[in-house]
Amino acid sequence: MARLLFELAGEWKRLAGPGREAAAVGAELLARWAEPHRRYHTLDHLKAVLAAVEVLADAARDSTLVRYAAWFHDAVYRGEPGADEENSAQLAELLLPSCGLSTEQVAEVARLVRVTADHSPEPGDANAEVLCDADLAILAAEDAEYTAYAAAVRQEYAHVGDVEFARGRIAVLRDLLASPRLYRTEQGYAWWEERARANVAAEIARLTEQAAGFAPS
């Protein structure tokens, strides 16, 4: 944990600069990402999304603003889809002016954070396409990593019953598969699409089987 915090603090400093106010924002963000109730939306997830943004950076219109959006996209996480993204966007609007971003830049970062609520950027929205693809890169993970991801998501919803969770998760995953493309950038589509669709379909099958087992006989 300490090493990861150190690495991410360095990434934030390279992005936002060495100023005292920017450092304070970075410290708050790291504290939020390290909250003990998180299981998937953790510092590891932040690091993975930032790494994926770097891989896709050339596809963005402004990769710097995409990086800021990656830092803020799950900065508020209470397991409340939609509300979490909105609250994270509002946090960006509150904190980013102290990092020297212009009004327009802050607005763009907040907009990008809000797009991650449904991962459905408009065609040609290059910044949002990069951020959403980076956030969904986990779907194309190898078997062990994907299994760990799915288990961590379940842990974050431990307060939800098994049947209710399975039904809700299946609905989310089916919505993803219904999209013509999970990944909107050309790089993301070429590298991750096929594997991600196989992983998501397999998770749906597992959850459907589990839900059937939970049903009363």
Backbone torsions as a table, in degrees:
resi	resn	phi	psi	omega
1	MET	NA	-46.2	-178.0
2	ALA	-62.0	-41.8	179.9
3	ARG	-65.2	-41.7	179.5
4	LEU	-63.9	-43.0	176.5
5	LEU	-58.8	-42.2	179.6
6	PHE	-62.9	-45.0	-179.6
7	GLU	-62.8	-44.4	-178.1
8	LEU	-70.5	-35.0	175.8
9	ALA	-61.1	-38.4	176.5
10	GLY	-65.8	-39.7	177.5
11	GLU	-63.4	-41.8	178.8
12	TRP	-63.4	-42.9	-179.5
13	LYS	-61.4	-41.0	177.9
14	ARG	-64.8	-32.3	-179.8
15	LEU	-78.5	-51.3	-169.8
16	ALA	-98.0	-12.5	-179.9
17	GLY	94.4	173.4	-172.1
18	PRO	-90.6	3.6	-176.0
19	GLY	-61.1	154.6	-177.3
20	ARG	-63.0	-42.9	-178.8
21	GLU	-66.6	-41.3	177.7
22	ALA	-63.5	-39.5	178.6
23	ALA	-62.6	-37.6	178.9
24	ALA	-66.0	-39.3	177.0
25	VAL	-63.8	-44.4	178.7
26	GLY	-60.4	-41.3	179.2
27	ALA	-63.6	-39.8	178.5
28	GLU	-65.5	-42.6	179.9
29	LEU	-62.7	-44.8	179.6
30	LEU	-62.9	-38.9	177.9
31	ALA	-63.5	-38.7	179.0
32	ARG	-66.6	-45.3	-178.8
33	TRP	-66.8	-20.5	-179.5
34	ALA	-95.8	10.5	-178.5
35	GLU	-57.9	139.9	-171.6
36	PRO	-68.2	-19.6	-178.2
37	HIS	-79.1	-11.1	-178.2
38	ARG	-78.2	144.3	176.6
39	ARG	-125.2	-39.7	174.5
40	TYR	-107.1	-43.1	-177.3
41	HIS	-80.7	66.3	-170.4
42	THR	-114.4	-175.4	174.5
43	LEU	-58.1	-35.3	177.8
44	ASP	-63.4	-40.3	177.3
45	HIS	-64.7	-44.2	177.6
46	LEU	-57.0	-47.4	179.9
47	LYS	-60.4	-42.3	-179.2
48	ALA	-65.0	-41.6	179.8
49	VAL	-66.4	-42.7	177.4
50	LEU	-60.8	-40.3	178.4
51	ALA	-64.6	-40.8	179.2
52	ALA	-67.5	-36.6	175.6
53	VAL	-59.8	-41.5	179.1
54	GLU	-60.9	-40.8	-179.7
55	VAL	-63.0	-35.1	-174.6
56	LEU	-101.3	3.9	-168.0
57	ALA	-55.6	-35.5	-177.2
58	ASP	-65.3	-19.3	179.7
59	ALA	-83.1	-12.3	-177.1
60	ALA	-82.3	154.4	172.6
61	ARG	-77.3	-38.2	177.6
62	ASP	-142.0	92.2	-174.4
63	SER	-66.6	-26.3	177.9
64	THR	-63.0	-44.7	179.4
65	LEU	-68.2	-32.7	175.7
66	VAL	-64.3	-39.6	177.9
67	ARG	-62.7	-44.5	176.3
68	TYR	-58.9	-42.5	-179.9
69	ALA	-63.9	-35.8	176.8
70	ALA	-61.7	-41.3	178.4
71	TRP	-62.7	-34.0	-174.6
72	PHE	-96.8	-10.4	-164.3
73	HIS	-66.2	-27.5	173.6
74	ASP	-127.4	28.8	-178.1
75	ALA	-61.8	-32.7	171.1
76	VAL	-106.1	118.8	-180.0
77	TYR	-139.1	111.4	176.5
78	ARG	-125.1	11.0	-178.3
79	GLY	73.1	31.8	-179.9
80	GLU	-120.9	87.8	-176.8
81	PRO	-53.6	136.5	-177.3
82	GLY	90.5	-57.4	178.7
83	ALA	-66.5	-39.4	179.4
84	ASP	-61.0	-45.9	-179.7
85	GLU	-65.0	-41.4	178.9
86	GLU	-64.2	-43.7	179.4
87	ASN	-67.4	-34.5	176.1
88	SER	-66.5	-40.2	177.1
89	ALA	-63.6	-41.3	178.5
90	GLN	-65.5	-34.8	176.0
91	LEU	-63.9	-41.0	176.7
92	ALA	-60.9	-43.0	179.2
93	GLU	-62.9	-32.6	-179.3
94	LEU	-76.8	-42.0	-169.3
95	LEU	-95.2	-31.4	-170.9
96	LEU	-67.6	-29.0	176.7
97	PRO	-56.9	-30.2	179.6
98	SER	-73.9	-9.3	176.4
99	CYS	-94.8	4.5	176.7
100	GLY	89.4	8.7	177.7
101	LEU	-77.3	145.9	177.6
102	SER	-73.4	167.6	178.3
103	THR	-57.2	-41.9	-179.1
104	GLU	-67.3	-39.5	179.1
105	GLN	-66.4	-42.3	177.7
106	VAL	-61.3	-43.6	-179.9
107	ALA	-61.4	-38.6	179.6
108	GLU	-67.7	-42.5	178.1
109	VAL	-60.6	-46.8	-179.9
110	ALA	-62.2	-39.7	178.1
111	ARG	-61.4	-43.9	-179.9
112	LEU	-62.1	-42.1	178.1
113	VAL	-59.4	-42.2	-179.2
114	ARG	-64.9	-32.3	179.7
115	VAL	-63.6	-27.8	-178.8
116	THR	-71.0	-4.0	176.1
117	ALA	-64.3	-35.6	179.7
118	ASP	-128.8	-0.7	178.7
119	HIS	51.6	43.4	-179.7
120	SER	-128.3	69.6	178.8
121	PRO	-66.8	151.3	175.6
122	GLU	-68.0	148.1	177.5
123	PRO	-55.7	131.9	179.7
124	GLY	88.2	-3.1	177.7
125	ASP	-82.5	80.2	-167.8
126	ALA	-60.2	-42.7	-179.1
127	ASN	-62.3	-45.1	-179.1
128	ALA	-67.8	-35.6	178.0
129	GLU	-61.8	-42.6	179.5
130	VAL	-65.8	-46.0	-178.8
131	LEU	-63.0	-46.0	-178.5
132	CYS	-65.9	-41.2	177.7
133	ASP	-62.2	-41.1	179.0
134	ALA	-64.4	-39.9	-179.1
135	ASP	-68.0	-31.0	-178.8
136	LEU	-95.5	3.3	-178.2
137	ALA	-58.3	-29.2	179.6
138	ILE	-58.1	-26.8	-178.5
139	LEU	-63.7	-21.1	-179.0
140	ALA	-99.3	16.3	-177.9
141	ALA	-67.3	160.7	173.0
142	GLU	-67.4	166.6	-168.2
143	ASP	-53.3	-50.6	-175.2
144	ALA	-64.4	-42.1	-179.9
145	GLU	-67.9	-39.6	178.7
146	TYR	-65.6	-40.7	178.0
147	THR	-61.0	-42.0	178.0
148	ALA	-64.8	-39.5	176.6
149	TYR	-60.3	-49.5	-178.8
150	ALA	-62.2	-39.6	178.9
151	ALA	-65.9	-38.7	179.7
152	ALA	-67.0	-39.0	176.1
153	VAL	-61.5	-42.6	178.4
154	ARG	-60.5	-40.9	-179.7
155	GLN	-63.5	-34.1	178.8
156	GLU	-68.9	-18.8	176.8
157	TYR	-113.4	36.0	-179.0
158	ALA	-61.4	-22.7	-179.8
159	HIS	-77.3	-7.4	-178.7
160	VAL	-101.3	136.5	179.1
161	GLY	-62.3	159.7	-174.8
162	ASP	-60.5	-46.0	-177.9
163	VAL	-67.2	-45.4	-179.7
164	GLU	-61.9	-42.8	179.1
165	PHE	-63.0	-47.0	-177.8
166	ALA	-58.5	-44.1	-179.6
167	ARG	-64.7	-43.9	-179.8
168	GLY	-66.3	-43.2	-179.7
169	ARG	-66.0	-41.0	177.4
170	ILE	-59.5	-42.0	-179.8
171	ALA	-62.3	-42.9	178.9
172	VAL	-62.6	-46.0	-177.4
173	LEU	-67.7	-37.0	177.9
174	ARG	-66.8	-36.2	175.8
175	ASP	-61.4	-40.2	177.4
176	LEU	-62.5	-46.9	-178.2
177	LEU	-66.2	-26.5	-179.3
178	ALA	-71.3	-19.2	178.3
179	SER	-70.0	139.4	178.1
180	PRO	-56.8	-31.8	179.0
181	ARG	-141.2	131.1	171.2
182	LEU	-73.9	-34.4	-176.4
183	TYR	-115.7	128.7	-173.2
184	ARG	-94.3	-25.2	175.7
185	THR	-77.5	153.1	180.0
186	GLU	-64.7	-38.8	179.8
187	GLN	-65.4	-48.6	-179.3
188	GLY	-60.2	-41.5	180.0
189	TYR	-63.8	-44.7	-177.7
190	ALA	-66.5	-38.5	-174.0
191	TRP	-85.1	-34.7	-164.3
192	TRP	-120.7	-19.7	-168.9
193	GLU	-58.1	-52.6	-173.4
194	GLU	-62.4	-47.4	-179.4
195	ARG	-63.8	-41.9	-178.4
196	ALA	-63.4	-43.9	180.0
197	ARG	-63.2	-38.3	177.4
198	ALA	-65.0	-42.8	179.3
199	ASN	-63.3	-45.0	-178.0
200	VAL	-66.0	-43.1	178.2
201	ALA	-62.0	-39.6	179.2
202	ALA	-66.9	-38.6	178.0
203	GLU	-66.7	-39.7	176.5
204	ILE	-59.0	-43.5	179.8
205	ALA	-62.4	-43.0	179.3
206	ARG	-63.6	-45.6	-178.7
207	LEU	-66.4	-37.1	178.4
208	THR	-63.7	-41.6	178.2
209	GLU	-65.7	-42.4	178.5
210	GLN	-63.8	-44.2	179.9
211	ALA	-60.8	-38.8	177.8
212	ALA	-63.5	-36.9	179.7
213	GLY	-70.1	-26.3	179.3
214	PHE	-79.9	-18.6	-176.5
215	ALA	-66.4	142.7	179.5
216	PRO	-64.7	142.1	-179.0
217	SER	-84.0	NA	NA
